[in-house]
Amino acid sequence: MTTRPQSPGSVIATAGNRKIDLTWVDRSARESGFRIERNTGGGTFTTVSTVAANATTYTDASVAATSTYTYRVIAVSADGDS
């Protein structure tokens, strides 16, 4: 039986000077890492980075001041994604 990792909780995005800081709660003990995805203006989500297991932060420094971004953080493992 395979068990997917639990989804991260309490994802918060904080805008700064030419960056967006993401934080989340790692609720899974089975992830191999987290995939950070974003879209701009309602488009499709694309992967911007993958961070290590047990990480709880990511800074996106490739943003434009005039754009709106939506993010999702996905726990990944060999058994599947959250």
KAKABEL-V716683 format. One record per helix or strand of 2 or more residues. SS is the DSSP state (H for helix, E for strand). FROM is the first residue (numbers start at 1). LEN is the number of residues. If there is no record, write none. Layout:
SS|FROM|LEN, SS|FROM|LEN
//
This chain:
E|9|8, E|19|7, E|33|8, E|46|7, E|57|4, E|69|9, E|80|2
//
